Amino acid sequence: PARRPPGRDAHGNPLIAPMLRRAPARLVRCCLLAACAVLLAGCDRLFGDEDYFPLPETMGGWRANLSPEFVRSRGLDPAALEDLGRFSQSIKNSAWPGYDYHHHTATIVIKDGWIVGEWYSLPESRFFQQYLASNGKSFAYMLFGVLVKESRERRARVQFTEQSPVYDPTYLQGGFPLSDPRKAGITFEQIFRHTAGFLPEEDKDGDKLEEGRNFWSDYSLWVTGRDPKWPITGRLLFPPGHPEEYAGSETWGDHRGAYSIIGFAHLGLVFHYAFGHSPSAVLWDRILAPIGFSGVSYHHPPPGTHRWVTHGGLCMTPRDYARFAYLILRKGRWQDQQIVDPEWIERTRTAPWYQNMRSNVDGYFGRELPADMVRIFGSGGNFAFILPSHDLIVVRCARTDNQVAELLEAKFLKRLVKVLQPVATTAPR
């Protein structure tokens, strides 16, 4: 019989093993590394993008691919995405005396765990800790979700649900005697809905009502309405749960309420007792550090232990802000750790009455946008839109004048709709 050619089987096909044995070691290593790279590139598809979590910022942070081909492969329109980012960056900031916040604007779009769009007003804006104002309420909402989780697991010092009374001498001793007897009926749910009856920041006509912020005699007394310097914070404007009885209440969709900073400030006092540490330390230990934050700072912290006022006050980088939005997108899970109670987060996707975690379930932001979209926001045009059905996050950090914020949001969302319109996808290179 004819002799078999070297390196071939009986059918004439090449034998890989002998070829590798004769190949230089460097070539073999290169081939193996290339094969591993191909496998790793497909891991997010193989195991699902929902299993991706960015490394801590100190270790490299988010994965990113801004190429139009990759953006299109993820089902987004690259031209519409660029238009969205440029529009967001074009809105001018208002100057803040004594602060350089107005120099920095950032916009980030994250799809399937990939940064696919990223714009900064200055190169250093990527690392600047922007003041996010009332986004602090969303962080307080999530920290209460941690407390609910620990309550269900019987690990909390006191068992909490959204229907628990806010004024309880066990964990809010400084609130007694009550400055208004009707406060005994206030629940945490009413704080989240802005229906507790607390003095709002302003009425529906935009007239300022709140007094004493940052000028209190004592922060805890100001919050609970017992600061003699600011007695106006002590009385409720309507019975808890009945904003319809207050002529100055606002309407958000079909929901009525009176947007109150003082109401959310109560959460910090409760957290201090419930967790046994200052609210800022608890937020860092329970949420921010586990999800890889690079750091956080505070705007106008009151004297004493309450560096974080739970109605706002947080400053962070845009990419860290995106981490928080990603935690909500992943229903409170980060890698193998369930940080926030998942049912607590799911409430925001199915209920339209949490103004600081506003769902689009009622079409509030437009029927052309997904019903499961959630917005978190703060003054200055700081917001994050979270779209679970699209595995998408859009965040913006800025200090835009609030007088144009509503118009800004409307125009921003029109551009987001165009980004989401189906496009012909191609496999990424």
VENDAPE-V220609 format. One record per residue. N is the residue number from 1. PSI is psi in radians with two decimals (none if undefined). OMEGA is omega in degrees with one decimal (none if undefined). BURIAL is I if it has 16 or more other C-alpha atoms within 10 Angstrom, else O. Layout:
n=N psi=PSI omega=OMEGA burial=BURIAL
n=N psi=PSI omega=OMEGA burial=BURIAL
This chain:
n=1 psi=2.70 omega=179.6 burial=O
n=2 psi=2.50 omega=179.4 burial=O
n=3 psi=2.47 omega=178.0 burial=O
n=4 psi=2.27 omega=178.6 burial=O
n=5 psi=2.55 omega=179.7 burial=O
n=6 psi=2.39 omega=177.3 burial=O
n=7 psi=0.21 omega=179.6 burial=O
n=8 psi=2.63 omega=176.3 burial=O
n=9 psi=-2.99 omega=-176.3 burial=O
n=10 psi=-0.38 omega=-179.3 burial=O
n=11 psi=0.07 omega=178.3 burial=O
n=12 psi=0.05 omega=-179.6 burial=O
n=13 psi=2.55 omega=-177.4 burial=O
n=14 psi=2.48 omega=174.5 burial=O
n=15 psi=2.09 omega=-174.6 burial=O
n=16 psi=-0.75 omega=-174.1 burial=O
n=17 psi=-0.87 omega=178.6 burial=O
n=18 psi=-0.62 omega=179.3 burial=O
n=19 psi=-0.72 omega=-179.8 burial=O
n=20 psi=-0.61 omega=-179.7 burial=O
n=21 psi=-0.57 omega=-178.8 burial=O
n=22 psi=-0.26 omega=-177.3 burial=O
n=23 psi=2.63 omega=175.8 burial=O
n=24 psi=2.55 omega=-177.5 burial=O
n=25 psi=-0.63 omega=-179.0 burial=O
n=26 psi=-0.68 omega=178.9 burial=O
n=27 psi=-0.69 omega=179.0 burial=O
n=28 psi=-0.77 omega=179.6 burial=O
n=29 psi=-0.73 omega=180.0 burial=O
n=30 psi=-0.72 omega=179.1 burial=O
n=31 psi=-0.75 omega=-179.7 burial=O
n=32 psi=-0.73 omega=178.4 burial=O
n=33 psi=-0.69 omega=178.9 burial=O
n=34 psi=-0.72 omega=178.6 burial=O
n=35 psi=-0.71 omega=178.2 burial=O
n=36 psi=-0.68 omega=-179.8 burial=O
n=37 psi=-0.70 omega=178.2 burial=O
n=38 psi=-0.75 omega=179.5 burial=O
n=39 psi=-0.78 omega=-179.4 burial=O
n=40 psi=-0.63 omega=-179.8 burial=O
n=41 psi=-0.47 omega=-179.6 burial=O
n=42 psi=0.06 omega=-177.1 burial=O
n=43 psi=-0.67 omega=-178.4 burial=O
n=44 psi=-0.52 omega=175.8 burial=O
n=45 psi=-0.69 omega=-176.1 burial=O
n=46 psi=-0.79 omega=-175.3 burial=O
n=47 psi=-0.16 omega=178.8 burial=O
n=48 psi=2.34 omega=-179.7 burial=O
n=49 psi=-0.36 omega=-180.0 burial=O
n=50 psi=-0.21 omega=178.2 burial=O
n=51 psi=0.07 omega=176.6 burial=I
n=52 psi=2.38 omega=173.5 burial=I
n=53 psi=2.31 omega=-175.9 burial=I
n=54 psi=2.58 omega=173.7 burial=I
n=55 psi=2.79 omega=172.4 burial=O
n=56 psi=2.62 omega=-177.7 burial=I
n=57 psi=-0.54 omega=179.0 burial=I
n=58 psi=-0.20 omega=-178.9 burial=O
n=59 psi=0.25 omega=177.4 burial=O
n=60 psi=-0.50 omega=174.5 burial=O
n=61 psi=-2.49 omega=-173.0 burial=I
n=62 psi=2.58 omega=166.7 burial=I
n=63 psi=2.62 omega=-175.2 burial=O
n=64 psi=2.53 omega=172.0 burial=O
n=65 psi=1.88 omega=-173.5 burial=O
n=66 psi=0.06 omega=-175.9 burial=O
n=67 psi=2.49 omega=178.9 burial=O
n=68 psi=-0.61 omega=179.5 burial=I
n=69 psi=-0.75 omega=-179.4 burial=I
n=70 psi=-0.74 omega=178.1 burial=I
n=71 psi=-0.77 omega=179.4 burial=I
n=72 psi=-0.63 omega=179.5 burial=I
n=73 psi=-0.38 omega=178.8 burial=I
n=74 psi=0.16 omega=174.2 burial=I
n=75 psi=0.25 omega=-180.0 burial=I
n=76 psi=2.72 omega=178.5 burial=I
n=77 psi=1.97 omega=-176.8 burial=I
n=78 psi=-0.69 omega=-179.2 burial=I
n=79 psi=-0.74 omega=178.7 burial=O
n=80 psi=-0.62 omega=178.6 burial=I
n=81 psi=-0.75 omega=178.8 burial=I
n=82 psi=-0.66 omega=178.1 burial=I
n=83 psi=-0.70 omega=178.0 burial=I
n=84 psi=-0.85 omega=-178.0 burial=I
n=85 psi=-0.76 omega=-178.9 burial=I
n=86 psi=-0.67 omega=177.2 burial=O
n=87 psi=-0.82 omega=-179.6 burial=O
n=88 psi=-0.72 omega=-177.6 burial=I
n=89 psi=-0.34 omega=-176.0 burial=I
n=90 psi=-0.29 omega=-178.1 burial=O
n=91 psi=2.15 omega=-175.6 burial=I
n=92 psi=2.58 omega=175.7 burial=O
n=93 psi=2.74 omega=174.0 burial=I
n=94 psi=2.50 omega=-176.7 burial=O
n=95 psi=2.50 omega=176.3 burial=O
n=96 psi=1.93 omega=179.6 burial=O
n=97 psi=2.23 omega=177.8 burial=O
n=98 psi=-0.10 omega=-179.4 burial=O
n=99 psi=2.71 omega=177.5 burial=O
n=100 psi=0.42 omega=180.0 burial=O
n=101 psi=-0.63 omega=-171.8 burial=I
n=102 psi=-0.15 omega=177.7 burial=I
n=103 psi=-0.23 omega=-168.0 burial=I
n=104 psi=2.20 omega=171.9 burial=I
n=105 psi=2.39 omega=-179.2 burial=I
n=106 psi=2.47 omega=175.8 burial=I
n=107 psi=2.27 omega=-178.5 burial=I
n=108 psi=2.36 omega=174.1 burial=I
n=109 psi=2.24 omega=-177.2 burial=I
n=110 psi=2.12 omega=-180.0 burial=I
n=111 psi=2.20 omega=179.3 burial=I
n=112 psi=0.58 omega=179.5 burial=I
n=113 psi=0.07 omega=178.2 burial=I
n=114 psi=2.31 omega=167.8 burial=I
n=115 psi=2.01 omega=-178.6 burial=I
n=116 psi=-0.13 omega=176.7 burial=I
n=117 psi=2.34 omega=-175.8 burial=I
n=118 psi=2.15 omega=-177.5 burial=I
n=119 psi=2.41 omega=178.8 burial=I
n=120 psi=2.49 omega=178.0 burial=I
n=121 psi=-0.56 omega=176.8 burial=O
n=122 psi=2.65 omega=178.2 burial=O
n=123 psi=-0.67 omega=-178.5 burial=O
n=124 psi=-0.15 omega=179.4 burial=O
n=125 psi=-0.44 omega=177.6 burial=I
n=126 psi=-0.54 omega=-175.4 burial=I
n=127 psi=0.03 omega=-178.1 burial=O
n=128 psi=2.33 omega=178.7 burial=I
n=129 psi=1.72 omega=-177.4 burial=I
n=130 psi=2.53 omega=176.5 burial=I
n=131 psi=2.11 omega=-172.5 burial=I
n=132 psi=0.13 omega=171.0 burial=I
n=133 psi=-2.23 omega=-171.0 burial=I
n=134 psi=-0.02 omega=168.7 burial=I
n=135 psi=-0.39 omega=176.5 burial=I
n=136 psi=-0.51 omega=177.4 burial=I
n=137 psi=-0.63 omega=177.8 burial=I
n=138 psi=-0.65 omega=176.1 burial=I
n=139 psi=-0.67 omega=177.3 burial=I
n=140 psi=-0.67 omega=177.2 burial=I
n=141 psi=-0.76 omega=179.9 burial=I
n=142 psi=-0.64 omega=178.6 burial=I
n=143 psi=-0.59 omega=173.8 burial=I
n=144 psi=-0.58 omega=175.0 burial=I
n=145 psi=-0.54 omega=173.0 burial=I
n=146 psi=-0.73 omega=179.9 burial=I
n=147 psi=-0.69 omega=176.7 burial=I
n=148 psi=-0.74 omega=179.0 burial=I
n=149 psi=-0.81 omega=-179.5 burial=I
n=150 psi=-0.50 omega=175.8 burial=I
n=151 psi=-0.76 omega=179.1 burial=I
n=152 psi=-0.54 omega=178.6 burial=O
n=153 psi=0.08 omega=179.0 burial=O
n=154 psi=0.64 omega=179.1 burial=O
n=155 psi=-0.09 omega=-177.8 burial=O
n=156 psi=2.66 omega=178.0 burial=I
n=157 psi=-0.62 omega=176.2 burial=O
n=158 psi=2.47 omega=-179.4 burial=O
n=159 psi=2.18 omega=-177.3 burial=I
n=160 psi=2.49 omega=164.5 burial=I
n=161 psi=3.06 omega=179.5 burial=I
n=162 psi=-0.33 omega=-179.2 burial=I
n=163 psi=0.05 omega=177.7 burial=O
n=164 psi=2.58 omega=177.5 burial=O
n=165 psi=2.43 omega=178.1 burial=I
n=166 psi=-0.73 omega=-179.3 burial=I
n=167 psi=1.61 omega=176.9 burial=I
n=168 psi=2.21 omega=-177.0 burial=O
n=169 psi=-0.27 omega=178.2 burial=O
n=170 psi=-0.76 omega=-174.8 burial=O
n=171 psi=0.04 omega=176.4 burial=I
n=172 psi=1.00 omega=-176.4 burial=I
n=173 psi=-0.59 omega=-177.9 burial=O
n=174 psi=-0.11 omega=-179.3 burial=I
n=175 psi=0.07 omega=-176.7 burial=I
n=176 psi=2.53 omega=-0.5 burial=O
n=177 psi=2.66 omega=-176.8 burial=O
n=178 psi=2.34 omega=176.4 burial=I
n=179 psi=-0.32 omega=176.6 burial=I
n=180 psi=2.12 omega=-175.4 burial=O
n=181 psi=-0.39 omega=-179.5 burial=O
n=182 psi=-0.24 omega=178.6 burial=O
n=183 psi=-0.36 omega=179.4 burial=I
n=184 psi=-0.38 omega=-177.9 burial=O
n=185 psi=0.06 omega=-177.6 burial=O
n=186 psi=2.34 omega=175.9 burial=I
n=187 psi=2.86 omega=176.9 burial=I
n=188 psi=-0.62 omega=178.0 burial=I
n=189 psi=-0.67 omega=179.4 burial=I
n=190 psi=-0.57 omega=174.3 burial=I
n=191 psi=-0.81 omega=-178.9 burial=I
n=192 psi=-0.55 omega=180.0 burial=I
n=193 psi=-0.09 omega=-175.3 burial=I
n=194 psi=0.74 omega=178.7 burial=I
n=195 psi=0.33 omega=-175.4 burial=I
n=196 psi=-0.32 omega=-180.0 burial=I
n=197 psi=-0.02 omega=-179.9 burial=I
n=198 psi=2.72 omega=175.8 burial=I
n=199 psi=2.13 omega=179.7 burial=I
n=200 psi=2.89 omega=177.2 burial=I
n=201 psi=-0.70 omega=176.8 burial=I
n=202 psi=2.86 omega=179.6 burial=I
n=203 psi=-3.09 omega=-174.0 burial=I
n=204 psi=-0.37 omega=179.6 burial=O
n=205 psi=0.01 omega=178.9 burial=O
n=206 psi=0.10 omega=178.1 burial=O
n=207 psi=2.27 omega=-177.6 burial=O
n=208 psi=2.33 omega=179.9 burial=O
n=209 psi=-0.67 omega=-175.2 burial=O
n=210 psi=2.47 omega=178.7 burial=I
n=211 psi=2.59 omega=171.0 burial=I
n=212 psi=-0.04 omega=-179.7 burial=I
n=213 psi=2.27 omega=-177.4 burial=O
n=214 psi=0.09 omega=177.6 burial=O
n=215 psi=0.37 omega=-177.8 burial=O
n=216 psi=2.77 omega=171.0 burial=I
n=217 psi=-0.68 omega=177.7 burial=O
n=218 psi=2.26 omega=-173.6 burial=I
n=219 psi=-0.87 omega=-177.5 burial=I
n=220 psi=-0.71 omega=179.6 burial=I
n=221 psi=-0.65 omega=178.2 burial=I
n=222 psi=-0.75 omega=-179.2 burial=I
n=223 psi=-0.78 omega=-175.5 burial=I
n=224 psi=0.07 omega=174.5 burial=I
n=225 psi=0.40 omega=-176.7 burial=I
n=226 psi=0.29 omega=175.9 burial=I
n=227 psi=1.98 omega=-177.0 burial=I
n=228 psi=-0.37 omega=179.6 burial=O
n=229 psi=-0.46 omega=-176.6 burial=I
n=230 psi=1.19 omega=-176.3 burial=I
n=231 psi=-0.33 omega=-177.6 burial=O
n=232 psi=-0.47 omega=-180.0 burial=I
n=233 psi=-0.15 omega=-175.5 burial=I
n=234 psi=-0.35 omega=-175.9 burial=I
n=235 psi=2.55 omega=174.5 burial=I
n=236 psi=2.53 omega=180.0 burial=I
n=237 psi=-0.27 omega=175.9 burial=I
n=238 psi=2.77 omega=179.6 burial=I
n=239 psi=2.45 omega=-179.6 burial=I
n=240 psi=2.26 omega=178.4 burial=I
n=241 psi=0.05 omega=-175.9 burial=I
n=242 psi=1.15 omega=179.5 burial=I
n=243 psi=-0.31 omega=178.9 burial=I
n=244 psi=-0.29 omega=178.7 burial=I
n=245 psi=0.00 omega=179.7 burial=O
n=246 psi=2.08 omega=-175.9 burial=I
n=247 psi=-0.40 omega=-178.1 burial=O
n=248 psi=0.12 omega=-178.7 burial=I
n=249 psi=2.69 omega=179.3 burial=I
n=250 psi=2.84 omega=176.9 burial=I
n=251 psi=2.19 omega=177.1 burial=O
n=252 psi=1.70 omega=-171.1 burial=O
n=253 psi=-2.20 omega=177.3 burial=O
n=254 psi=0.06 omega=-175.0 burial=O
n=255 psi=2.40 omega=177.7 burial=I
n=256 psi=2.60 omega=177.7 burial=I
n=257 psi=3.07 omega=177.0 burial=I
n=258 psi=1.88 omega=-170.5 burial=I
n=259 psi=1.95 omega=-170.7 burial=I
n=260 psi=2.10 omega=171.0 burial=I
n=261 psi=-0.71 omega=-178.5 burial=I
n=262 psi=-0.68 omega=179.4 burial=I
n=263 psi=-0.90 omega=-178.5 burial=I
n=264 psi=-0.47 omega=178.8 burial=I
n=265 psi=-0.44 omega=177.4 burial=I
n=266 psi=-0.52 omega=-176.2 burial=I
n=267 psi=-0.64 omega=179.3 burial=I
n=268 psi=-0.69 omega=178.4 burial=I
n=269 psi=-0.68 omega=179.3 burial=I
n=270 psi=-0.75 omega=179.6 burial=I
n=271 psi=-0.67 omega=-177.8 burial=I
n=272 psi=-0.74 omega=178.0 burial=I
n=273 psi=-0.82 omega=-171.8 burial=I
n=274 psi=-0.66 omega=-178.6 burial=I
n=275 psi=-0.25 omega=179.1 burial=O
n=276 psi=0.22 omega=179.2 burial=O
n=277 psi=2.98 omega=178.2 burial=O
n=278 psi=2.61 omega=-178.8 burial=I
n=279 psi=-0.67 omega=-179.3 burial=I
n=280 psi=-0.72 omega=179.0 burial=I
n=281 psi=-0.70 omega=-179.9 burial=I
n=282 psi=-0.76 omega=179.2 burial=I
n=283 psi=-0.76 omega=-179.8 burial=I
n=284 psi=-0.82 omega=-175.5 burial=O
n=285 psi=-0.64 omega=-173.4 burial=O
n=286 psi=-0.51 omega=-174.2 burial=O
n=287 psi=-0.99 omega=-167.9 burial=I
n=288 psi=-0.84 omega=179.4 burial=I
n=289 psi=-0.79 omega=-179.8 burial=O
n=290 psi=-0.45 omega=-179.2 burial=O
n=291 psi=0.17 omega=168.6 burial=I
n=292 psi=0.46 omega=177.9 burial=I
n=293 psi=2.51 omega=177.0 burial=I
n=294 psi=-0.33 omega=179.2 burial=I
n=295 psi=3.02 omega=178.2 burial=O
n=296 psi=2.60 omega=175.3 burial=I
n=297 psi=3.12 omega=-169.0 burial=I
n=298 psi=2.44 omega=178.6 burial=I
n=299 psi=2.15 omega=178.5 burial=I
n=300 psi=0.94 omega=177.8 burial=O
n=301 psi=2.48 omega=177.3 burial=I
n=302 psi=2.78 omega=177.5 burial=I
n=303 psi=2.62 omega=179.4 burial=O
n=304 psi=-2.61 omega=-172.4 burial=O
n=305 psi=-0.19 omega=-174.5 burial=O
n=306 psi=1.23 omega=178.1 burial=I
n=307 psi=-0.58 omega=178.4 burial=I
n=308 psi=1.99 omega=172.0 burial=I
n=309 psi=2.10 omega=-168.1 burial=I
n=310 psi=0.06 omega=172.5 burial=I
n=311 psi=-0.07 omega=-179.1 burial=I
n=312 psi=-2.52 omega=168.6 burial=I
n=313 psi=-0.05 omega=-176.1 burial=I
n=314 psi=2.46 omega=173.9 burial=I
n=315 psi=2.32 omega=-177.0 burial=I
n=316 psi=2.88 omega=178.4 burial=I
n=317 psi=2.74 omega=179.2 burial=I
n=318 psi=-0.71 omega=-178.5 burial=I
n=319 psi=-0.55 omega=175.0 burial=I
n=320 psi=-0.70 omega=175.4 burial=I
n=321 psi=-0.69 omega=177.4 burial=I
n=322 psi=-0.56 omega=177.4 burial=I
n=323 psi=-0.76 omega=179.8 burial=I
n=324 psi=-0.76 omega=177.1 burial=I
n=325 psi=-0.64 omega=179.6 burial=I
n=326 psi=-0.60 omega=175.5 burial=I
n=327 psi=-0.72 omega=177.2 burial=I
n=328 psi=-0.73 omega=178.6 burial=I
n=329 psi=-0.66 omega=-178.1 burial=I
n=330 psi=0.38 omega=175.5 burial=I
n=331 psi=0.70 omega=174.4 burial=I
n=332 psi=0.13 omega=-179.9 burial=I
n=333 psi=2.47 omega=173.1 burial=I
n=334 psi=1.91 omega=-172.8 burial=I
n=335 psi=-2.09 omega=-177.6 burial=O
n=336 psi=0.25 omega=-177.5 burial=O
n=337 psi=2.18 omega=174.5 burial=O
n=338 psi=1.78 omega=-173.0 burial=O
n=339 psi=-0.82 omega=-178.9 burial=I
n=340 psi=2.52 omega=178.9 burial=I
n=341 psi=2.14 omega=-176.0 burial=I
n=342 psi=-0.60 omega=178.2 burial=I
n=343 psi=-0.55 omega=177.8 burial=O
n=344 psi=-0.77 omega=178.9 burial=I
n=345 psi=-0.66 omega=-178.5 burial=I
n=346 psi=-0.44 omega=177.9 burial=O
n=347 psi=-0.63 omega=-176.8 burial=O
n=348 psi=-0.38 omega=-179.1 burial=I
n=349 psi=-0.19 omega=-174.0 burial=I
n=350 psi=-0.01 omega=-178.0 burial=I
n=351 psi=2.38 omega=-176.4 burial=O
n=352 psi=0.21 omega=-170.4 burial=I
n=353 psi=0.20 omega=175.3 burial=I
n=354 psi=1.70 omega=-173.2 burial=I
n=355 psi=-0.50 omega=179.6 burial=I
n=356 psi=-0.12 omega=172.2 burial=I
n=357 psi=1.11 omega=-165.3 burial=I
n=358 psi=2.08 omega=177.6 burial=I
n=359 psi=2.69 omega=175.9 burial=I
n=360 psi=0.34 omega=-175.4 burial=I
n=361 psi=-0.46 omega=178.7 burial=I
n=362 psi=0.19 omega=-179.4 burial=I
n=363 psi=0.36 omega=-176.2 burial=I
n=364 psi=-0.64 omega=-179.5 burial=O
n=365 psi=0.00 omega=179.7 burial=I
n=366 psi=2.38 omega=-178.2 burial=O
n=367 psi=-0.31 omega=-179.9 burial=O
n=368 psi=-0.15 omega=175.8 burial=O
n=369 psi=2.68 omega=-176.0 burial=I
n=370 psi=2.51 omega=179.9 burial=I
n=371 psi=-0.41 omega=-178.5 burial=I
n=372 psi=0.10 omega=178.3 burial=I
n=373 psi=2.45 omega=179.6 burial=I
n=374 psi=2.43 omega=176.2 burial=I
n=375 psi=2.33 omega=165.9 burial=I
n=376 psi=2.58 omega=-171.0 burial=I
n=377 psi=2.92 omega=172.9 burial=I
n=378 psi=2.82 omega=-179.4 burial=I
n=379 psi=2.77 omega=-177.3 burial=I
n=380 psi=0.17 omega=-178.5 burial=I
n=381 psi=0.50 omega=174.7 burial=I
n=382 psi=2.01 omega=-179.3 burial=I
n=383 psi=2.83 omega=172.7 burial=I
n=384 psi=2.26 omega=172.6 burial=I
n=385 psi=2.24 omega=-175.9 burial=I
n=386 psi=2.09 omega=-175.4 burial=I
n=387 psi=1.54 omega=-177.1 burial=I
n=388 psi=-0.69 omega=-177.2 burial=I
n=389 psi=-0.34 omega=177.0 burial=O
n=390 psi=0.01 omega=-175.5 burial=O
n=391 psi=0.90 omega=-170.6 burial=I
n=392 psi=2.50 omega=175.0 burial=I
n=393 psi=2.40 omega=171.4 burial=I
n=394 psi=2.16 omega=179.7 burial=I
n=395 psi=2.60 omega=176.9 burial=I
n=396 psi=2.31 omega=177.1 burial=I
n=397 psi=2.17 omega=-176.6 burial=I
n=398 psi=-3.11 omega=172.7 burial=I
n=399 psi=1.01 omega=-179.4 burial=I
n=400 psi=2.55 omega=177.4 burial=I
n=401 psi=2.25 omega=-177.2 burial=I
n=402 psi=-0.32 omega=179.5 burial=O
n=403 psi=-0.40 omega=178.7 burial=O
n=404 psi=0.08 omega=-174.0 burial=O
n=405 psi=-0.74 omega=-177.5 burial=I
n=406 psi=-0.75 omega=177.8 burial=O
n=407 psi=-0.70 omega=177.1 burial=O
n=408 psi=-0.83 omega=-178.2 burial=I
n=409 psi=-0.75 omega=-179.4 burial=O
n=410 psi=-0.79 omega=179.9 burial=O
n=411 psi=-0.61 omega=177.9 burial=O
n=412 psi=-0.79 omega=-177.4 burial=I
n=413 psi=-0.57 omega=175.8 burial=I
n=414 psi=-0.68 omega=177.7 burial=O
n=415 psi=-0.58 omega=177.4 burial=I
n=416 psi=-0.66 omega=176.9 burial=I
n=417 psi=-0.74 omega=-179.8 burial=I
n=418 psi=-0.61 omega=177.3 burial=I
n=419 psi=-0.64 omega=-174.6 burial=I
n=420 psi=-0.17 omega=-179.3 burial=I
n=421 psi=2.39 omega=-175.2 burial=O
n=422 psi=2.42 omega=175.3 burial=O
n=423 psi=2.77 omega=176.5 burial=O
n=424 psi=2.14 omega=-177.6 burial=O
n=425 psi=2.63 omega=173.9 burial=O
n=426 psi=2.68 omega=-179.6 burial=O
n=427 psi=2.34 omega=179.6 burial=O
n=428 psi=2.51 omega=177.5 burial=O
n=429 psi=none omega=none burial=O
